[in-house]
């Protein structure tokens, strides 16, 4: 399994990887069976079974900063994409609109079923569908071929990845596809070249997939129409606070599955519900592999929550969030429901409806942010390396005297 859907297992996997994290900069681009040169923790980080801070702290506990800087930087790419999209939520709305409007293309289904006629692409499509994972370098090759060689709508490719990737999230997935297509950084596209595949594909894969390399020989970019830089339209989310004297329940959702390690971990609750976003699972036709992983991760969160708070915990993965949370809040006579704020995406889109339904029942919905999320959000006002330089400074300064002396 790429990443076991439990917090304990993810922490164990992280501990095992830290011993070789110093080799990440050298080996990270190698695409090989079992992907031993990368951590494979992205599903756990995406759903916050473990946090970015925990991953970085574990690496810095073993290695000096400069030894693992590339690894730390890559961990925070996902945080950058989330922050960037939270400042520009209209980009997500535009993607959903375009996805609805883009015409059907008969070749899309062929590619998704590993029947593209290209050995490399069919291998990657099969791996994605069967495991819910692709190495990041392979994702770039696949997306570049989809957009610039097959000339298929990038929105359909993004939807294919989002449907199957265990670590697929609206920010990193959508914005990475936009980048490959030349929309995220105007004037810049990503092209997969034969020389790059030959350099980084494992020899055994290179030999078996050699028939597909010709398609990457002379890539020709499909240039988009001129696009303008998306403006910042959402500067910040409002600060919300719990009222201690009110009957309070905790809602745990699949966007943040280690709530006990947040500020809410210090609060008391009379009841807890853990829900899967079943409506999204159905809308995007999540396959069995992804549904089972999410269900197991949610069950793990429910088990940990019951141990932590010693109150009744309900687990709901069949019903839509709105229906499950409203029914639970009413049944437990709650005055307010606390939850970690979901990032931009399908669950976030459903919040207005949930908030209204709860309000009609006399229940407040209180959404809280992790302090680092709120602190670094505005670092994403520009490009990644501007974001990284600001973040890098705080990481080095915050690593303590011991880490500083090693740097």
C-alpha positions as CSV (number, residue, x, y, z in Angstrom):
1,X,0.0,0.0,0.0
2,X,1.3,3.5,-0.9
3,X,0.2,5.0,2.4
4,X,-1.7,3.3,5.1
5,X,-4.9,5.3,6.1
6,X,-4.1,5.6,9.8
7,X,-2.3,8.3,11.7
8,X,-0.1,5.8,13.6
9,X,0.9,4.1,10.4
10,X,1.6,7.4,8.7
11,X,3.8,8.5,11.6
12,X,5.7,5.2,11.3
13,X,6.1,5.7,7.6
14,X,7.4,9.2,8.2
15,X,9.9,7.9,10.8
16,X,11.2,5.3,8.4
17,X,11.6,7.9,5.6
18,X,13.5,10.5,7.7
19,X,16.6,8.2,7.6
20,X,16.9,8.7,3.9
21,X,15.4,12.2,3.6
22,X,18.8,13.6,3.1
23,X,19.0,11.8,-0.3
24,X,15.7,13.3,-1.5
25,X,17.2,16.1,-3.5
26,X,19.3,13.6,-5.5
27,X,16.7,10.8,-6.0
28,X,13.3,12.5,-5.9
29,X,12.8,12.6,-9.7
30,X,13.5,8.9,-10.2
31,X,10.3,7.1,-11.3
32,X,10.6,3.5,-10.3
33,X,8.3,0.7,-9.0
34,X,7.3,1.1,-5.4
35,X,8.6,4.7,-5.4
36,X,11.1,4.2,-2.6
37,X,12.9,7.5,-3.3
38,X,10.0,9.6,-2.1
39,X,8.0,9.5,1.1
40,X,4.6,8.5,-0.4
41,X,3.0,10.4,2.5
42,X,1.0,12.8,0.3
43,X,-2.4,11.1,1.0
44,X,-1.8,11.4,4.7
45,X,-0.7,15.0,4.5
46,X,-3.5,15.9,2.1
47,X,-6.2,14.7,4.6
48,X,-4.1,15.8,7.5
49,X,-3.7,12.5,9.2
50,X,-0.3,14.2,9.7
51,X,0.5,17.8,9.2
52,X,3.2,19.6,7.1
53,X,4.7,20.8,10.4
54,X,5.0,17.3,11.8
55,X,6.7,16.1,8.6
56,X,9.1,19.0,8.5
57,X,9.9,18.7,12.2
58,X,10.7,15.0,11.9
59,X,13.1,15.7,9.0
60,X,14.8,18.5,10.8
61,X,15.2,16.3,13.9
62,X,17.5,14.1,12.0
63,X,19.1,16.3,9.4
64,X,20.5,19.9,9.2
65,X,18.2,22.2,7.3
66,X,20.3,22.5,4.1
67,X,20.5,18.8,3.8
68,X,16.7,18.4,3.6
69,X,15.7,21.8,2.3
70,X,14.5,20.4,-1.1
71,X,12.3,17.9,0.8
72,X,10.9,20.6,3.1
73,X,10.3,22.8,0.1
74,X,8.3,20.1,-1.7
75,X,6.2,19.4,1.4
76,X,5.2,23.1,1.3
77,X,4.3,23.1,-2.4
78,X,0.9,21.7,-1.4
79,X,0.5,24.3,1.3
80,X,1.3,27.0,-1.3
81,X,-1.3,25.8,-3.8
82,X,-3.9,25.7,-1.1
83,X,-3.0,29.2,0.1
84,X,-2.9,30.5,-3.5
85,X,-6.4,29.2,-4.3
86,X,-7.9,30.4,-1.0
87,X,-6.9,33.9,-2.0
88,X,-8.4,33.4,-5.5
89,X,-11.5,31.1,-5.0
90,X,-12.9,32.2,-8.4
91,X,-10.3,30.0,-10.1
92,X,-11.9,26.9,-8.6
93,X,-15.4,28.1,-9.6
94,X,-14.2,28.8,-13.2
95,X,-12.7,25.3,-13.4
96,X,-16.0,23.7,-12.4
97,X,-17.9,25.9,-14.9
98,X,-15.5,25.0,-17.7
99,X,-15.6,21.3,-16.8
100,X,-19.3,21.3,-17.2
101,X,-19.1,23.2,-20.5
102,X,-16.2,21.4,-22.2
103,X,-17.5,19.1,-24.9
104,X,-17.1,15.3,-24.7
105,X,-14.1,13.9,-26.4
106,X,-14.2,10.2,-27.4
107,X,-10.5,9.7,-26.7
108,X,-10.7,10.8,-23.1
109,X,-12.4,7.5,-22.1
110,X,-9.8,5.5,-24.1
111,X,-6.9,7.2,-22.2
112,X,-8.6,6.7,-18.8
113,X,-9.0,3.0,-19.6
114,X,-5.3,2.7,-20.5
115,X,-6.2,2.3,-24.2
116,X,-4.4,5.4,-25.5
117,X,-2.1,3.4,-27.8
118,X,1.0,4.8,-26.0
119,X,2.8,2.3,-23.8
120,X,4.0,5.0,-21.3
121,X,0.7,6.7,-20.9
122,X,-1.2,3.4,-20.6
123,X,1.2,2.2,-17.9
124,X,0.7,5.4,-15.9
125,X,-3.1,5.4,-16.3
126,X,-3.2,1.8,-15.1
127,X,-1.0,2.6,-12.1
128,X,-3.1,5.6,-11.2
129,X,-6.4,3.6,-11.4
130,X,-5.2,0.6,-9.6
131,X,-3.2,2.3,-6.7
132,X,-4.6,5.8,-6.4
133,X,-1.1,7.2,-6.8
134,X,1.5,8.4,-9.3
135,X,5.0,9.8,-8.8
136,X,4.9,13.6,-9.2
137,X,7.3,13.4,-12.1
138,X,5.1,10.9,-13.9
139,X,2.0,13.1,-13.2
140,X,3.8,15.9,-15.1
141,X,4.7,13.7,-18.0
142,X,1.1,12.4,-18.2
143,X,-0.5,15.8,-18.1
144,X,2.0,17.2,-20.6
145,X,1.2,14.4,-23.0
146,X,-2.6,14.8,-22.4
147,X,-2.6,18.6,-23.1
148,X,0.2,19.1,-25.7
149,X,0.3,15.8,-27.6
150,X,-3.2,14.4,-27.4
151,X,-4.7,17.9,-27.3
152,X,-7.4,16.9,-24.8
153,X,-9.1,19.4,-22.5
154,X,-7.0,19.9,-19.5
155,X,-10.1,20.1,-17.3
156,X,-11.0,16.5,-18.1
157,X,-7.4,15.5,-17.2
158,X,-7.6,17.3,-13.9
159,X,-11.0,15.6,-13.2
160,X,-9.5,12.2,-14.0
161,X,-6.6,12.8,-11.6
162,X,-8.9,14.2,-8.9
163,X,-11.2,11.2,-9.2
164,X,-8.5,8.6,-8.6
165,X,-5.6,10.2,-6.7
166,X,-5.7,9.5,-2.9
167,X,-3.9,12.8,-2.4
168,X,-5.9,14.7,-5.0
169,X,-7.1,18.0,-3.7
170,X,-8.8,20.9,-5.6
171,X,-5.8,23.2,-5.2
172,X,-2.6,21.3,-6.0
173,X,-4.4,19.2,-8.7
174,X,-6.3,21.9,-10.5
175,X,-3.5,24.4,-10.3
176,X,-0.8,21.9,-11.4
177,X,-2.9,21.1,-14.5
178,X,-3.3,24.8,-15.2
179,X,0.5,25.2,-15.0
180,X,1.2,22.4,-17.5
181,X,-1.4,24.0,-19.8
182,X,0.3,27.4,-19.6
183,X,-2.5,29.1,-17.6
184,X,-1.1,29.3,-14.1
185,X,2.1,31.1,-15.2
186,X,1.1,32.9,-18.4
187,X,3.5,32.1,-21.2
188,X,5.0,29.1,-19.5
189,X,3.9,25.5,-20.4
190,X,5.4,22.2,-19.3
191,X,6.6,19.8,-22.0
192,X,7.6,16.2,-21.4
193,X,10.7,15.3,-23.4
194,X,12.0,11.9,-24.4
195,X,15.4,12.7,-22.9
196,X,13.8,13.4,-19.5
197,X,11.9,10.2,-19.5
198,X,15.0,8.2,-20.5
199,X,16.9,9.9,-17.7
200,X,14.5,9.3,-14.9
201,X,12.5,6.2,-15.7
202,X,13.8,3.1,-14.0
203,X,15.7,0.9,-16.5
204,X,13.2,-2.0,-16.2
205,X,10.3,0.4,-17.0
206,X,12.2,2.1,-19.7
207,X,12.8,-1.2,-21.5
208,X,9.2,-2.3,-21.3
209,X,7.8,1.1,-22.2
210,X,10.2,2.0,-25.0
211,X,7.5,1.8,-27.7
212,X,5.8,4.9,-26.2
213,X,8.9,7.2,-26.2
214,X,8.6,8.4,-29.7
215,X,5.6,10.6,-28.8
216,X,7.9,12.6,-26.5
217,X,10.6,13.1,-29.1
218,X,9.6,16.6,-30.4
219,X,6.9,18.0,-28.2
220,X,5.0,20.9,-29.5
221,X,3.2,23.2,-27.0
222,X,-0.5,23.9,-27.3
223,X,-0.4,27.5,-26.4
224,X,-3.5,28.9,-24.7
225,X,-5.3,32.1,-25.5
226,X,-3.8,35.1,-23.6
227,X,-4.9,35.0,-20.0
228,X,-4.8,37.6,-17.3
229,X,-3.3,37.0,-13.8
230,X,-6.2,36.0,-11.5
231,X,-6.7,38.8,-8.9
232,X,-6.9,38.2,-5.1
233,X,-10.6,38.3,-4.3
234,X,-10.7,36.7,-0.8
235,X,-8.2,38.4,1.5
236,X,-9.0,36.5,4.7
237,X,-11.6,34.4,6.4
238,X,-13.4,35.8,9.4
239,X,-12.2,34.9,12.9
240,X,-14.8,32.8,14.6
241,X,-14.9,31.9,18.3
242,X,-16.7,29.3,20.4
243,X,-18.9,30.3,23.3
244,X,-17.8,28.1,26.2
245,X,-21.2,28.1,28.0
246,X,-23.1,26.6,25.0
247,X,-23.7,22.9,24.3
248,X,-21.0,22.2,21.7
249,X,-20.4,19.3,19.3
250,X,-17.3,18.6,17.1
251,X,-17.6,17.9,13.4
252,X,-14.6,16.1,11.9
253,X,-14.4,15.9,8.1
254,X,-12.0,14.4,5.6
255,X,-10.2,17.7,5.1
256,X,-8.6,17.5,8.5
257,X,-8.4,14.1,10.3
258,X,-6.1,15.0,13.3
259,X,-8.3,17.6,15.0
260,X,-7.0,16.5,18.4
261,X,-3.7,18.2,17.4
262,X,-5.3,21.5,16.6
263,X,-6.6,24.2,18.9
264,X,-9.8,22.3,19.1
265,X,-7.9,19.5,20.9
266,X,-8.1,21.6,24.1
267,X,-11.9,22.0,23.9
268,X,-14.6,19.9,25.5
269,X,-17.4,18.5,23.5
270,X,-20.7,16.8,24.4
271,X,-20.8,14.8,21.1
272,X,-18.7,14.2,18.0
273,X,-19.5,13.3,14.4
274,X,-17.0,12.2,11.7
275,X,-18.3,12.4,8.2
276,X,-17.1,11.5,4.7
277,X,-18.1,13.9,1.9
278,X,-20.3,11.2,0.3
279,X,-22.0,13.7,-2.1
280,X,-18.6,14.6,-3.6
281,X,-17.6,10.9,-3.7
282,X,-20.7,10.2,-5.8
283,X,-20.5,13.4,-7.9
284,X,-16.9,12.8,-9.0
285,X,-17.4,9.0,-9.2
286,X,-14.6,8.1,-6.8
287,X,-13.6,4.5,-7.4
288,X,-13.5,1.7,-4.8
289,X,-9.8,2.1,-4.1
290,X,-10.3,5.8,-3.0
291,X,-13.6,5.2,-1.2
292,X,-12.0,2.4,0.9
293,X,-9.0,4.5,1.8
294,X,-11.1,7.5,2.8
295,X,-13.5,5.3,4.8
296,X,-10.6,3.7,6.7
297,X,-9.0,7.1,7.4
298,X,-12.3,8.4,8.7
299,X,-12.7,5.3,10.9
300,X,-9.2,5.9,12.3
301,X,-10.1,9.5,13.1
302,X,-13.3,8.4,14.8
303,X,-11.4,5.8,16.9
304,X,-8.8,8.4,18.0
305,X,-11.5,10.9,18.8
306,X,-13.4,8.6,21.1
307,X,-10.2,7.9,23.0
308,X,-9.3,11.5,23.2
309,X,-12.6,13.0,24.3
310,X,-14.4,10.0,25.8
311,X,-17.8,11.1,24.4
312,X,-20.1,9.4,21.9
313,X,-18.7,9.5,18.3
314,X,-20.9,9.0,15.3
315,X,-19.3,7.9,12.0
316,X,-21.2,8.6,8.7
317,X,-19.8,7.8,5.3
318,X,-23.0,7.1,3.3
319,X,-25.1,10.2,3.8
320,X,-24.4,13.7,2.5
321,X,-22.6,15.9,5.1
322,X,-25.4,18.4,5.4
323,X,-28.0,15.8,6.2
324,X,-25.8,13.9,8.6
325,X,-24.5,16.9,10.5
326,X,-27.9,18.6,10.9
327,X,-29.6,15.5,12.1
328,X,-26.8,14.8,14.6
329,X,-26.9,18.4,15.9
330,X,-30.6,18.2,16.5
331,X,-30.5,14.8,18.1
332,X,-27.9,16.0,20.6
333,X,-29.6,19.4,21.3
334,X,-26.5,21.3,20.3
335,X,-26.2,25.1,20.4
336,X,-23.0,25.2,18.3
337,X,-20.9,22.9,16.1
338,X,-17.1,23.4,15.8
339,X,-15.0,22.2,12.9
340,X,-11.7,23.0,11.2
341,X,-12.3,25.2,8.1
342,X,-12.2,23.2,4.9
343,X,-10.0,24.5,2.1
344,X,-11.5,25.7,-1.2
345,X,-13.1,22.7,-2.9
346,X,-16.4,20.7,-2.9
347,X,-16.7,20.5,0.9
348,X,-16.1,24.3,1.2
349,X,-18.7,24.9,-1.5
350,X,-21.3,23.1,0.6
351,X,-20.7,25.2,3.7
352,X,-23.3,28.0,3.1
353,X,-26.1,25.4,2.8
354,X,-25.0,23.6,5.9
355,X,-24.6,26.8,7.8
356,X,-28.2,27.9,6.8
357,X,-29.7,24.5,7.8
358,X,-28.0,24.6,11.1
359,X,-29.1,28.2,11.8
360,X,-32.7,27.2,11.0
361,X,-32.3,24.6,13.8
362,X,-30.8,27.3,16.2
363,X,-27.3,25.9,15.9
364,X,-24.2,28.0,15.1
365,X,-21.4,26.6,12.8
366,X,-18.0,27.8,14.0
367,X,-15.0,27.2,11.7
368,X,-11.5,27.5,13.0
369,X,-8.1,27.7,11.2
370,X,-4.8,26.2,12.2
371,X,-2.6,29.1,13.2
372,X,0.1,28.4,10.6
373,X,-2.5,28.2,7.8
374,X,-3.7,31.7,8.7
375,X,-0.2,33.0,9.2
376,X,1.3,32.0,5.9
377,X,-1.8,32.4,3.7
378,X,-0.8,35.8,2.5
379,X,2.7,34.5,1.6
380,X,1.0,33.1,-1.5
381,X,0.1,36.5,-2.9
382,X,2.8,35.9,-5.6
383,X,4.8,33.0,-7.0
384,X,6.0,30.0,-5.1
385,X,9.6,31.1,-4.7
386,X,8.5,34.4,-3.2
387,X,6.3,32.3,-0.9
388,X,9.2,29.9,-0.1
389,X,11.7,32.6,0.8
390,X,9.3,34.1,3.3
391,X,8.4,30.7,4.7
392,X,12.0,29.5,4.7
393,X,13.0,32.3,7.0
394,X,10.4,31.5,9.5
395,X,11.3,27.8,9.4
396,X,14.9,28.4,10.0
397,X,14.3,30.9,12.7
398,X,11.7,28.7,14.4
399,X,13.9,25.6,14.4
400,X,15.6,26.6,17.6
401,X,19.2,27.2,18.5
402,X,20.2,23.5,17.9
403,X,18.9,23.6,14.4
404,X,20.4,27.0,13.7
405,X,23.8,25.8,14.8
406,X,23.6,22.8,12.5
407,X,22.7,25.1,9.6
